[in-house]
Structure formats: structure tokens, C-alpha cells
Amino acid sequence: MRRTAIIIAMLAIMIPVVTGAEATYHDVPTGSTVNDVAIAADGGYMIAGTDEGRIICIQQDGTVLWNVSTGSAVTTVDIADSRGYVAAGTDRGDVILLGRNGEYYWTRSIAGPVRDLAFSGDGRALAVGGERIALYDYQGKENWNFSTVAAPPAAPQTIVSVAITQDGNYIAAGSDNGVIYFIGKRGNMIWQSLARGPVTAVDTNRDGSLIAVGSRDRALQVYGRPGMLSWVMPTGASILALALSEDGRFIVVGKEGGDVECYRPDEGLLWRDRIGGDVVTVDVSRRGEAAAAGTADGTIRLFGGESAMRWSFGAGAPVRAVALSENGDYLAAGAGDRALIFRTADPPMPARLEDPESTTPRPTPTLAGGEGAIVGLLAIGAAGAACRLRRR
């Protein structure tokens, strides 16, 4: 009996108790598929845009602060922390600006669905991509728009990705026809280039001295501000997602087939991780302290900037978007019809235990070293020892 009691006590020490523990992530149902997410610089709240046309603001603790209907599927969202603005683009071409508390400011329209939008760092400018590239100021004035239909090549094209520098002086954009644009804040075309396949993602560093481009031509391209192609890296598979850190030191790419790769521009590959399932969304923190990726088969994975996986999380539904706070302390994600917000320092632990009678599988966290598996093996071994004692 004494040995049995000792084994039970050991189990109590070895197996973490979830009840009452502080949650490290919150899982919020949104009613329809989450198409995009954004997160505040300090991780205090996230914004989710849904297929049913909702813009939802969710606090760090999982509380829904507000929920605004747009009447059309929300395709993309962004946050301007410096001014407390939230921007959203819709499938019918609306560009919408809201305040930090969900108050409505204005709506403008562009031709075709809005595919991407991005605030400048000071929140004074908003770049928008659809059938045209447009630049708005924070009051809703259209400073200029640039039609891509007549631009080379002659076939109609859609802007699928836009990025804008911290000061709003430069805008980068990429089209599904392979054209890469670099435009000044007054609408002046600084340069154009052509990828050998549809562009899937563009990003710039803080001052626009580096422009990273991912496409389906299986190559990562990095341009300088004057337009010279300074670095090309074959990737072996189509790039589906890309993020460049603000300091320009890290480029993270997500690829068709399941690889996430981190590069240092002009140097080479820092690390590679095989997830499985197309990697459709990635992000990196401002100075590369953390990186995140999401896959079409429902995996969310967190990485250290210069190292491999820190933890992995099975979301149970395709992950459409991830976004990291400025220092990488918090991570927002959209998976199926749920929005999730994580504190990244610790492995994911839910806000509450699942219903023991529920048959719905819950998201599954995995630690980078298999610590959970080790605890499980210890528990099984101890339980077996207890059974042997009973049989004697």
C-alpha cells in the first residue's frame, strides 16, 4: 500500500493539472470562416475578418469587444496602432475604416474584390490592392490609383499583395500576372519587374531598402530600392506566403508541400521545418524574435527567429491567417470558423477543460522536444507498476 501511495504521489507531481491553470490561448467562435487576422503591436487585441462579412475585435483574454457587419465577405484586415484605426477590405470592393472601439469612419470602393491592404506605420496612409493599386489617407481621400489592366503584360491582372513602408513613402505590390511594382507616395512608378510566375506575396522592410517577393516560379527574390535584383534563392517549390522582418534581417516563406524556411537576405538559409500540408500563411515579428506559420491541413507552428520549432498546435481546421505582435509575444490566427489568440512564451493551454462527454476533437498542442509524450509514458509506466502491486 505504501508503494502504491508513493506512485500516486509521483503521478500527481509529474502530470500537470490543467484545472485552474492560466490559459495561454483563447479560442473564439466567429460564425463563419476567418479569412484574415491582424493583431495590435502589444498583442492587446486582434481583428478577424470573416466570410459572412463580420469584422470582429477580440481582446487578449478572448473577450469579444465588438462585432461589425459589412454586408460582404471580409477578405483582408489591418491595424494602425498609432492612430487606433482598423481597416478592412471586402469581396465587393469596399475599403472600410473603423476606430479602435468599432466606430465607423468611412467606406470607399475600388474595382473588383479587395485582395490586400496595409497601413503605413504612422497610420496616415492606407495602400489597397485589387484590380487597381490605390493609396488613401486616413480621412478617406484617394491620393491616387494606378490601373494594372493596361500595364505590361497586356492581359488583365489583379493585385494580390501590397506592402507600404513605415513612413508611407514607398508602396510595393505584386500581381497574379507576375508583375512587381514599386511606387512612390505620389503615385510615381519607380520601377517594375516581372517574375516568371504569378506573384503570391510581397513585403518591405521598414524603410523600403529591401523588397522581398515570393511567387509560383519557385524562387525567392530580393530587390533593392532602386530596382536592382540583389539576391535570388531557388526554393524548389512555389512560395505561397512570405514575411520580411521590419529590420530586414529575416525572410520567412511558406511553400507548397509543407516547408517553412527562414532566410537571411544576401546570405542564405538559416533553418527549414517540414510541417506537411501547404503552408498558406506566415508572419515574423519586427526584429525576427519569432516566426509563425499556418497550413491548409490545420497546423499552427511557432518558431524562434534563428532556430527551429518552439511549439506546434493542431487547430482542427484549415488555417487561413496568422499574425504576430511586434515583439512576437502574442500570436493571432484564424482556423475555420474560429479566431485564436496565443501567448507565445508557453505551450498552448486552453482556457478550460473540454467536456468529457464531447465527441468533438479539441485542438492539440505539441511541444518542441516531445515533453508531453514523456510525461504520458511516465504516467503509463507508473500506472502499470500500481497494477502489478495490486496483483501481488
N, C-alpha and C positions, 0 to 999 in steps of 0.2 A: 504493500500500500504506500509505503514511504517513497519507493522509487517511482510509482505512478504519479504521486503528487508532485515529485520533483520534475518529471517530464511535462506535466500540465503547466507548471510554473514556467518552465523553459519556453513552452509554446506561447504563453502569454507575453513573454518578453520578445520573442523572435517575430511574431506576427503582428504587424501594425494594426491598431484599432482605428477604423475609419469613422465610426460614430463620434461626433463631437470634434473631429479634426477640422482644421481650417481648410476650406475648399481652395484649390489652386486654379480651377477653371469654372466657368458658368456656361450653361447650355440653354439657349433661349429659343423656343419655337417661334417661327415667323409667319406660318400660314401658307407659305409658298417658297419656291426655290430662291435661295440667295444668289444673286448674280455678281455682286461686288461688295467689298467691305473697305472701310478706311478706319484709322484709329488716331486719336489725339496724340500729340507728341509725348505727353506724360503718361499715356495709357489710361487716362481717367474715364474715357468713354469711347465707344465705337459707333460707326454708322453702317447699317446694312441696307442695301437696295434689293428689292425682291421682284420676282416675275409678275406678281399681282399689282405692281405699281406702288409699293409701300417704301417709304424712307423711314427707317426705324433707328432711334437713338437708344443705345443700351449702355448703362453705367458699368463701371468696373466690377461691381458686385452682382451684376446680372439683372438689375432693375431696369425696366423699360421706362425711359424718361418721356419719350413722345413717339408718336407714330402718325405720319402724314401720308395721305393718299395723293397720287399724281394722276391717276386715270390711265396710265400706260406703263408697261414693264420698265422698271428702272435698270439700266444697263451698266451704269458706272457712277461712282461717288468719290468725293474727295473732301478734305477738311482743310481750312485755313485757320490754324491755331491763333495766329497773331491778331486776327480780327473776329474770331468766333464764328466764321461762316461755314456753311455746309453746302456743297454743290452736288447736283445730280443731273444725269442725262437720261433720256428715255428713248424707247423704241420708236416713238412717233416724231422724234426730233426736238423735243423740249429740253431746254437748258434752264434749270431751276436753282435759285439761290435762296437759302433759308438761314436764319440766325441760329445761334447756339441753343436756344430754347425752342426751336421749331417754328419760330415766327417767319412768315412769308415776306420776301422782299420783291422778287421779280421772276418772270419767265420770259425767255427768248426762244426763238425757233431757228433751226438750221435744216437744210435739205437732208432727208434721209435720217435713219437712226443715228443717235449719238453713240459712237463706239468707245470714246475715251475722253477724259478731261483731266486737267491738272492745274492747281493753283501755283502761282509764284510764292516764294517764301514769305513775302510781306502781305500776301492776300489781296494785293491791289489788282492783279491780273489773273484771268482765267482762260487757259488755252483749251479749245474744244476741237475734236476731230469727228468727222462724219463724211459726207460727200465733199465737204469743204473743210479747210482749217480756218478757224475763226479765233479772234482774241477779243475778249470782253474786259471792261474794267469792273470794279466791284459795285458800281452803280447801275450796271446793265448796259452801258454804252458799248456798241460794237466798234472797236477801234479799226478793225479791218477784217476782211475774209478773203481767202485765197482759194479759188476753184482748182480742183485737181483733175477735172474731167478733160480739160484741153491740154494739160501738161503732158510731157512725154513720159511713157509711151502713150499713144493716142487713145487706146481703149479706156473706157470709164473705169474708175478705181475708187476705193473707199479708204479713208484714213483709219487705221486700226489701232494706232498707238501715238500718243503725244507726250512730250515732256517739256518742262519750262524751267529755266534757271531760277536760282534764289531771288535775284534782283529783277526778274521778268524781262531781261534784255534779249534773251535768245530762246527760240522755240524749235524743238526737234520733232519730226513726225515721220511715220512710215506707213506705206500703203500696201494693200493686198496685191498690188501690181508690181511690187518690188522697188518702188521709188522711195528714196530717203530725202527728206527736206530739212534744211537748216535756215531759219528765217529770223530776221531781226525784229525788234519790238514794234517797229513802224510798218511792218509788213514787207520789208525789203528782202528779196530772196538772196541769201548769202551764198549758198551752193545747193546743188542737187547731186545725188549719186544713184546708182542702180545696183541692187542686189540681184543675184541670179535666181531668186525665188521670192515668193510673197513674204513681205516683212511681217513678223509677228509681234515684235516689241522693240521699242527704243527707250533709252534713258540717258540723262546727262548728269554730270557731277554738278556741284554747287555753282560753279562759275561758267559752265559750258565749255571748258577747255578740253573735255573728253566727251564724246558721244558714242555710246555702245549700241550696237544694232544686232538683233537676232532675227533669223529668217529660216525658211524651209530649205535653203540651199546648203545646210549642214556646215555652216561656218559662222563663227563669231567675229564681227568686225568692230574695230575701234577707230574713230576719226578724231582728228584734232579740230579745233575751232575754224581754222582757215579752209578745211575741207580735205586735207590730205588723209589718206588711209594709212594710219600709222601702225596698225597691228591687225593681223588676221590669224585666227586659230581654227583649223578644221575640228569639227565636233563629232563627226561620224554619224550624227542623226539630226533631224530637224529640231531647231530650237523653238519651243512653244511659249516660253516665258523667260524674262530677263529682268534683272535689277542691278543698278550700279550704285554703290555707296556714295554719299554726298562728298566725301573726301577723295573719291576717285581711286581708292586703293583696292577695291574688291568688286568683281563682277560675278554674280550668281546666275546660272542659267538652268532652266528645266527643259528636259529633252523628251522627245517622243521615244517611248520604250522604257522609260523609268529611271534615267540617270539625272542626278543633280550634280553640278560641277561648279567649283569656285575657282576663279582665275584672278591673278594679279596682272593688270594691263602691262604690256611690254615685257613681261617675264614668263608667265606660263601657268600651268595648272597647280593649284595649291592642294585641292582634295577632290575626290569624287565619291559619291554614295549611290548605291543602287537601291532604289525603292521598289520598283515594279509598278506597272501601270503608268500611263503617260503623265508627266509632270507638267501640269497646266498653269500653275501659278507659283511664283516665288517672290520673296522680298528680302531685303538686307537692311540692317539698322544704319544709322547715319555714318558711323565710323567702322562698320563691319564687326561690331561686337557679337552680333548674332545674325543668323540667316534662317529662313523658314521656307518650306515647300509644301504644296498640296497636290494630290494626284486624283486622276479620274476614277480610281478604284477606292478612294475614301481614306487615304493616309495623310496625316499631317505630321511633318517632321521638323524638329528644331535642331540647328547646328550651331557650334561655336564658329566665330569668324574665320579662324585659321585652323580649325580642327574639324573632326567628323561629328557624327550624331550625338546629341545630348539626350534627347528622348524622342519617341515616336508614339503616335496616337491614332488608333483606328476609329474614324469618325462614323463609319457605318453608312456613308452616302458620298457621292462624288463631291470633291472639294473644288469649288469654283474660284475662291479668292482667299488670299492670306495678306495680312498687313502687320508690320512690326512698329512698335513705338520707337521714338527717336533713339533711345539707348538700348533697345531690344529687351526691355524689362517686361513688356506685355505684348501679346500676340492676339490679333483678331482673325477669325476665319469664318467662312460660310460653307456649310456642308449640307447639301439637300435643302430641306426647309428649316434649317436651324442655324442660328448665329452663335458662335462660341468666342469667349474671351478668356485667355490664359495668363496666369502669372508664370513667366518662363523660368524662374530660378529653380523651381521644384517640379518633379514629375507630376503629370496631371492627376489630381484627386477631385472627384465630383463633389458638388455641394451637398448631396445627400445619398444615402444608400438606395439602390434600386429596390423596387417592390419584389420580395422573394417569390411572389406568385406570377410575376410578369413573365411572358414568353418573348418579349421584345429584347433583342440583344442590345446591351449598352456599349458605348464607345470603350475601347480597350487601350490603356496606355502600356507602352513597353519602355523599359529603361535601357540606357545605352550599356550595357555590361550584363544584362540579364539578372539584376538583383532580385526581381520579383520571382523568377524561376528558382533561384537559390533558396529563397525563403520557403517556397512551395515544397521543394524537395526535403528541406529540413523538417517541415511540418509532417510530410508523409512518413519520413523515417521515424519521427518521434511517435506518431500515431501507431505505426506498426510495432514499435517496441512496447507500447502500452498494451496492445492486443496480445502480444506474446506473454506479457506478465500475467494477464488475466487467464490465459490458458494453462499456466503452471499450477 
